Amino acid sequence: MESVGWIAAIFIGGLAGWLAGKLMDMRFGIFMNIILGIVGSVVAVAVLRTFDVFVQDSRLGYFVTSFLGASILLFLAKLVRR
């Protein structure tokens, strides 16, 4: 997360959360999807680093990681909501 910057990480995480919500057809609302995207990106980067998988130092690599983390968190939020 150091290479992207905090403002860019929030923006990219929010965009990834919004896109994951659209693609997974989740009806949590745009703000909840953005929050889950930001949290999902932080969680995904932390989990990948524990397994010694590092994202390429680019915004695209961070976006893909954020999208995966957001998708997983949205799926888990949907399971909890039921």
C-alpha positions, 0 to 999 in steps of 0.5 A: 500500500505504500507504493500507491499512496493513501488517497489513491488507495481509498479511491481505487478501493472505492472504485473496486468496491463499487464495481464488485457490487455491480458485477455481483448484483449486490443491493447494499447501496453505493456507500456500503459497497465503497466502504466494503471495497476499501476494507476489502482492499486492505484485507486482501493486500494484508492476506496476500503479503502473509503468503509472500505474494506481492502486488506489482507496484502499479495502480492496476495491480492494486485495483485487481487485488482490491477487486478480489478483496471487495468481492470476497467481503461482499459475498461474506456480507451477503451470507451474514445478511441472510 
